[in-house]
Amino acid sequence: MDNRLAPRGVELRRSSIRISFTYGNRRCRETLLLDPLKPANVKHAARLRKRVIEEIRAGTFDYSLTFPESVRAGAERPLPGPPQPDEVRFEQLAAEWLEGSGHLAPGTLKKYKQGVKFWTGLIGHVQVTELNFPYLRKVAGAHPWSGPKARNNLLIVLRGVLELAVPRFLAENPAAAIKNSRLQRPQPDPLTPAEVESVLAWMRANVHPAATNYFETAFFSGMRPEELIALQWRDVDFDLGTVSVVRSRSAGAMKSTKTNRARTLDLNGRFRGALLRQLELSRDTVFVFFNPVTGKPWNSEKSQREEYWKPALAACKIRLRFAYQTRHTFASVSLMAGANPLWLAKQMGHSSTKMLFEVYAKWIDVPGRATEPFKIETMFRSENVPGVSPPRGTHEQRP
């Protein structure tokens, strides 16, 4: 038989016609006891194959009903079709969303799992098609949130899950219209230079040198805690006087920096001195800093905060604050000393000076606060004030 003119998936045999199709990821062939020489039989076979394929796609194909005499009829079972909109609950969609989030950093993934657990407890049983904006706004409005940041973080998860429903089950994301709570940016609360020296002096006398070196590096580098515990000796170049910040550690796992950008820090004297002292303690290890109790690299900043930072502040009678203030201390004291804001922004890992001016403006004012208000008066001294206005055209005219 010449099969070159036969329809696709239809094979003309000596005394029968065979059609082929894919079902359940397997190639299936079924023989029809029809005369292959009759064009009507060939057309019938092609139509049957087309119908089978359409039913498979729709999830309604029943092998035993279509081919009752086939040896596959008893073995094959109908495959479930795609879920219908009124059959999908939020908890199912949330599970699907989490399955696609495995590429995220461990810390982020952990927060997303917590978020899914939270929303599943509230609306997991609700069908996706019933999740409209008024309903979600009511649910969000009735919950006693612990704070605006917690609410905003959980809304990120809700929006992400429901984005999967568009356009399969919903025309638009009903959570997209729920506005975030306004957050008041916490103001920096740096230590004074005298307080820094007091803390470091207490640590030198009372704790392991590795902990003292860690905090002196924090005060004089401006590095984030998660960057400090991920610092490796290969990142330090004493000859060039630089340190490369290329990674951070969160929840025990390595990831990129907070801004996903590497940066190069310049060593100052105190920064270099702390690293050189630490080199004597950990030159044979990969990581610069380690937990003096375990001898292993720190997995988070919690241990050094609880075991060294808090006791030091208490002993020095300094008001308690987050250990992250070591970074703010570096920035504020640098600005008070007259550091170039552009240089400092690069040291801090900011893409521009915009954030620097927004966050640390009051420290930028400090050096000239006593003289800046009076600078305008210098222009009104007799030697600087012309007797008459200059002729028109001397100065650039306003448009």
Wavefront OBJ file of the C-alpha trace (Angstrom):
o trace
v 0.000 0.000 0.000
v 1.188 3.481 -0.855
v 0.869 5.539 2.352
v 2.324 8.732 0.912
v -1.168 10.063 0.138
v -2.764 8.812 3.354
v -3.855 11.370 5.991
v -1.459 12.050 8.843
v -1.545 9.325 11.476
v -3.401 6.951 9.160
v -1.629 3.864 7.835
v -3.088 1.820 4.981
v -2.355 -1.880 5.381
v -3.136 -4.892 3.177
v -6.606 -5.562 4.569
v -7.083 -2.952 7.294
v -6.415 0.619 8.318
v -4.354 1.567 11.372
v -4.447 4.904 13.169
v -1.824 6.182 15.621
v -1.976 8.776 18.420
v -0.302 9.672 21.695
v -2.089 8.950 24.973
v -0.593 9.152 28.435
v 2.873 9.884 26.985
v 2.729 6.625 25.024
v 2.381 6.027 21.316
v -0.784 4.014 20.615
v -1.821 2.227 17.414
v -5.268 0.792 16.786
v -6.325 -1.330 13.810
v -9.666 -0.789 12.078
v -11.001 -3.754 10.089
v -11.889 -1.636 7.098
v -11.074 -1.986 3.417
v -8.163 0.393 2.783
v -9.041 0.636 -0.910
v -12.262 2.511 -0.233
v -11.751 6.279 0.135
v -14.755 6.543 2.474
v -13.064 4.163 4.932
v -9.886 6.211 4.850
v -11.820 9.406 5.589
v -13.637 7.642 8.432
v -10.306 6.595 9.954
v -8.956 10.151 9.723
v -12.090 11.576 11.375
v -11.902 8.966 14.145
v -8.275 9.815 14.846
v -9.101 13.531 14.972
v -11.930 12.906 17.444
v -9.682 10.764 19.651
v -7.042 13.494 19.772
v -9.632 16.156 20.636
v -11.063 14.033 23.449
v -7.585 13.396 24.846
v -6.906 17.125 24.930
v -10.248 17.773 26.627
v -9.691 15.004 29.153
v -12.820 13.088 28.097
v -11.263 10.230 26.143
v -12.285 6.726 27.274
v -10.144 4.043 25.686
v -12.516 1.142 26.436
v -15.511 2.931 24.903
v -13.730 3.999 21.716
v -11.804 0.762 21.160
v -13.649 -1.939 23.153
v -11.853 -4.790 21.355
v -8.389 -3.394 21.920
v -5.937 -5.148 24.247
v -5.326 -1.719 25.806
v -8.994 -1.209 26.658
v -8.709 -2.849 30.080
v -5.273 -1.469 30.907
v -5.780 2.153 29.957
v -7.784 4.416 32.216
v -9.106 7.872 31.355
v -6.590 10.562 32.228
v -7.935 13.459 34.280
v -8.504 16.561 32.229
v -7.380 20.041 33.223
v -9.092 21.349 36.355
v -12.153 23.463 35.838
v -12.252 26.959 37.374
v -14.923 25.991 39.888
v -12.846 23.026 41.073
v -9.642 24.881 42.048
v -9.238 26.104 45.628
v -6.743 28.674 46.843
v -4.707 26.045 48.696
v -4.157 24.126 45.441
v -3.018 27.240 43.603
v -0.733 28.183 46.492
v 0.935 24.762 46.412
v 1.535 25.156 42.675
v 3.028 28.609 43.264
v 5.453 27.275 45.860
v 6.581 24.521 43.503
v 7.791 27.200 41.118
v 9.677 29.119 43.809
v 12.498 26.654 44.417
v 15.050 28.939 42.745
v 14.729 31.576 45.455
v 17.173 32.136 48.285
v 16.496 29.892 51.309
v 15.511 32.827 53.502
v 13.046 34.151 50.933
v 11.610 30.699 50.291
v 11.108 30.184 54.011
v 9.148 33.442 54.257
v 7.044 32.488 51.243
v 6.193 29.127 52.796
v 5.143 30.904 55.974
v 3.044 33.259 53.875
v 1.328 30.399 52.058
v 0.586 28.736 55.387
v -0.922 31.984 56.665
v -3.214 32.573 53.680
v -4.161 28.914 53.419
v -5.380 29.082 57.003
v -7.613 32.026 56.092
v -8.846 31.294 52.579
v -7.369 27.923 51.586
v -10.804 26.316 51.232
v -12.206 29.075 49.009
v -12.548 28.458 45.286
v -10.288 30.714 43.250
v -13.207 32.054 41.204
v -14.767 33.416 44.394
v -11.700 35.431 45.362
v -12.632 38.923 44.246
v -11.297 42.276 45.449
v -14.117 43.107 47.928
v -13.787 39.702 49.579
v -9.989 39.883 49.883
v -10.116 43.463 51.155
v -12.564 42.381 53.838
v -10.363 39.462 54.886
v -7.241 41.640 54.988
v -9.071 44.393 56.843
v -10.413 42.074 59.520
v -7.064 40.472 60.379
v -5.173 41.870 63.404
v -1.798 42.472 61.739
v 1.272 42.629 63.921
v 2.535 45.594 61.915
v 2.536 47.244 58.479
v 5.681 45.454 57.319
v 4.246 42.021 58.152
v 1.054 42.909 56.281
v 2.968 44.078 53.198
v 5.169 40.975 53.124
v 2.160 38.668 53.286
v 0.389 40.620 50.555
v 3.361 39.891 48.287
v 2.625 36.182 48.693
v -1.114 36.624 48.093
v -0.524 38.594 44.901
v 2.019 36.061 43.678
v -0.294 33.094 44.202
v -3.283 34.738 42.513
v -1.158 35.858 39.583
v -1.083 32.177 38.613
v -4.855 32.293 38.199
v -4.609 34.901 35.426
v -5.843 34.228 32.794
v -6.648 30.575 33.478
v -9.344 31.147 36.077
v -9.531 34.921 36.590
v -9.495 37.864 34.201
v -7.279 39.898 36.542
v -5.489 39.566 39.862
v -7.974 40.652 42.578
v -5.166 41.181 45.108
v -3.315 43.660 42.907
v -5.671 46.468 43.970
v -5.014 45.983 47.708
v -2.661 48.780 48.694
v 0.352 48.286 50.909
v 0.465 49.858 54.327
v 2.674 52.893 54.619
v 5.940 52.189 56.350
v 7.813 54.711 58.412
v 11.478 54.240 57.645
v 13.335 53.627 60.920
v 15.817 56.384 61.568
v 19.500 55.516 62.002
v 20.533 55.351 65.626
v 24.332 55.268 65.457
v 26.752 55.159 68.313
v 28.992 58.127 68.977
v 32.756 57.723 68.442
v 33.209 57.670 72.223
v 30.625 54.901 72.577
v 32.314 52.875 69.821
v 35.638 53.042 71.629
v 33.965 52.125 74.922
v 32.307 49.037 73.408
v 35.508 47.840 71.727
v 37.560 48.410 74.895
v 35.116 46.315 76.925
v 35.219 43.540 74.318
v 39.031 43.478 74.265
v 38.997 42.902 78.012
v 36.140 40.435 78.252
v 35.500 38.379 75.100
v 37.371 36.326 72.532
v 39.542 38.410 70.152
v 37.664 36.986 67.161
v 34.474 38.653 68.372
v 36.263 41.943 68.988
v 37.802 41.857 65.508
v 34.376 41.154 64.021
v 32.771 44.201 65.603
v 35.696 46.518 64.929
v 35.476 45.500 61.271
v 31.727 46.169 61.365
v 32.218 49.663 62.820
v 34.957 50.677 60.388
v 33.780 49.043 57.150
v 30.031 49.690 57.025
v 29.432 46.110 55.934
v 26.087 44.462 56.611
v 26.125 41.623 59.179
v 25.167 39.039 56.530
v 28.100 40.245 54.399
v 30.575 40.071 57.276
v 29.850 36.442 58.089
v 30.225 35.526 54.396
v 33.567 37.326 53.952
v 36.404 35.070 52.786
v 40.140 35.671 52.817
v 40.271 35.537 49.027
v 38.165 38.720 49.074
v 40.829 40.640 51.020
v 43.776 42.282 49.239
v 46.112 43.916 51.743
v 48.502 45.025 48.982
v 45.834 46.984 47.139
v 44.138 47.965 50.358
v 40.723 46.684 49.277
v 38.024 44.204 50.260
v 35.569 42.781 47.725
v 32.002 42.283 48.936
v 30.502 39.677 46.620
v 28.225 37.487 48.764
v 26.158 37.272 51.911
v 24.966 34.470 54.147
v 21.347 34.080 55.184
v 19.706 31.159 56.984
v 22.996 29.279 56.676
v 23.064 29.535 52.871
v 25.181 31.680 50.585
v 23.531 34.179 48.249
v 24.346 37.414 46.466
v 24.474 40.716 48.288
v 21.283 42.554 49.248
v 21.466 44.737 46.123
v 22.707 41.866 43.901
v 25.776 43.969 43.115
v 29.359 43.393 44.177
v 31.347 46.338 45.514
v 34.916 47.130 46.535
v 35.728 48.674 49.915
v 38.788 50.748 50.713
v 40.699 49.763 53.810
v 41.194 52.428 56.469
v 43.619 51.964 59.339
v 41.156 50.489 61.834
v 39.567 48.247 59.200
v 42.983 46.915 58.147
v 44.145 46.484 61.729
v 41.115 44.382 62.695
v 41.588 42.133 59.673
v 45.298 41.687 60.329
v 44.594 40.635 63.901
v 41.933 38.252 62.660
v 44.397 36.838 60.126
v 46.470 35.548 63.031
v 43.419 33.585 64.200
v 41.984 32.238 60.961
v 44.635 32.387 58.228
v 44.192 28.658 57.510
v 40.420 28.875 57.042
v 38.260 29.973 54.140
v 36.111 32.419 56.058
v 37.510 35.454 57.824
v 35.246 35.333 60.879
v 34.174 32.376 62.990
v 32.182 31.614 66.091
v 34.694 31.395 68.981
v 32.462 28.875 70.767
v 32.152 26.359 67.918
v 35.193 27.276 65.861
v 32.987 27.232 62.762
v 31.815 30.081 60.505
v 28.756 31.930 61.721
v 25.506 30.945 59.990
v 23.708 34.137 61.032
v 24.252 37.301 63.023
v 22.173 36.106 65.983
v 24.968 34.544 68.055
v 27.283 37.532 68.011
v 24.376 39.848 68.742
v 23.168 37.909 71.764
v 26.521 36.787 73.175
v 28.671 39.870 72.563
v 26.793 42.947 71.351
v 24.050 43.131 73.978
v 26.333 42.362 76.955
v 28.826 44.983 75.761
v 26.214 47.737 75.501
v 24.788 46.812 78.891
v 28.208 46.819 80.534
v 29.029 50.213 79.010
v 25.620 51.595 80.004
v 24.833 52.415 76.372
v 21.235 52.386 75.224
v 20.364 49.082 73.555
v 19.921 49.118 69.796
v 20.226 46.715 66.875
v 23.732 45.553 65.967
v 22.976 46.758 62.418
v 23.672 50.235 63.823
v 27.375 49.512 63.332
v 26.719 50.169 59.627
v 24.870 53.404 60.374
v 27.686 54.400 62.706
v 30.235 54.027 59.914
v 28.138 56.173 57.574
v 27.264 58.935 60.031
v 30.751 59.295 61.493
v 32.291 59.288 58.005
v 30.000 62.122 56.948
v 30.720 64.068 60.124
v 34.418 63.720 59.309
v 33.824 65.248 55.882
v 33.882 62.112 53.694
v 32.865 62.608 50.074
v 29.222 61.419 49.806
v 29.859 59.871 46.385
v 32.725 57.763 47.778
v 30.686 56.806 50.828
v 27.693 55.743 48.717
v 29.940 53.300 46.851
v 31.353 51.973 50.107
v 27.841 51.407 51.428
v 26.659 49.680 48.253
v 24.178 52.399 47.234
v 23.653 52.966 43.521
v 23.647 56.736 44.033
v 23.906 59.366 46.748
v 20.106 59.745 46.831
v 19.580 57.273 49.670
v 22.617 58.608 51.485
v 21.199 62.139 51.532
v 17.719 60.911 52.481
v 18.867 58.745 55.380
v 21.894 60.605 56.736
v 21.073 64.243 55.948
v 21.340 65.480 59.517
v 24.873 64.152 59.841
v 25.919 65.842 56.621
v 24.832 69.137 58.183
v 26.871 68.729 61.360
v 30.359 69.908 60.256
v 29.183 73.277 58.958
v 26.138 73.855 61.113
v 27.831 76.649 63.004
v 29.001 78.524 59.895
v 26.723 77.607 57.000
v 23.812 79.890 58.030
v 26.157 82.880 58.003
v 27.675 82.338 54.569
v 24.952 84.356 52.889
v 25.935 87.318 55.060
v 29.387 87.402 53.487
v 27.759 88.474 50.237
v 26.308 91.511 51.990
v 29.576 92.843 53.299
v 30.423 96.257 51.938
v 33.297 95.010 49.795
v 31.054 92.494 48.037
v 27.993 94.661 47.441
v 28.031 96.810 44.285
v 26.561 100.295 44.613
v 24.160 99.832 41.717
v 22.724 96.894 39.836
v 24.816 95.837 36.841
v 23.581 96.857 33.381
v 20.887 94.703 31.792
v 22.418 91.774 29.982
v 25.325 91.395 32.363
v 23.583 88.494 34.063
v 21.789 85.704 32.220
v 18.130 86.550 31.863
v 15.384 84.194 32.888
v 13.581 82.575 29.968
l 1 2 3 4 5 6 7 8 9 10 11 12 13 14 15 16 17 18 19 20 21 22 23 24 25 26 27 28 29 30 31 32 33 34 35 36 37 38 39 40 41 42 43 44 45 46 47 48 49 50 51 52 53 54 55 56 57 58 59 60 61 62 63 64 65 66 67 68 69 70 71 72 73 74 75 76 77 78 79 80 81 82 83 84 85 86 87 88 89 90 91 92 93 94 95 96 97 98 99 100 101 102 103 104 105 106 107 108 109 110 111 112 113 114 115 116 117 118 119 120 121 122 123 124 125 126 127 128 129 130 131 132 133 134 135 136 137 138 139 140 141 142 143 144 145 146 147 148 149 150 151 152 153 154 155 156 157 158 159 160 161 162 163 164 165 166 167 168 169 170 171 172 173 174 175 176 177 178 179 180 181 182 183 184 185 186 187 188 189 190 191 192 193 194 195 196 197 198 199 200 201 202 203 204 205 206 207 208 209 210 211 212 213 214 215 216 217 218 219 220 221 222 223 224 225 226 227 228 229 230 231 232 233 234 235 236 237 238 239 240 241 242 243 244 245 246 247 248 249 250 251 252 253 254 255 256 257 258 259 260 261 262 263 264 265 266 267 268 269 270 271 272 273 274 275 276 277 278 279 280 281 282 283 284 285 286 287 288 289 290 291 292 293 294 295 296 297 298 299 300 301 302 303 304 305 306 307 308 309 310 311 312 313 314 315 316 317 318 319 320 321 322 323 324 325 326 327 328 329 330 331 332 333 334 335 336 337 338 339 340 341 342 343 344 345 346 347 348 349 350 351 352 353 354 355 356 357 358 359 360 361 362 363 364 365 366 367 368 369 370 371 372 373 374 375 376 377 378 379 380 381 382 383 384 385 386 387 388 389 390 391 392 393 394 395 396 397 398 399
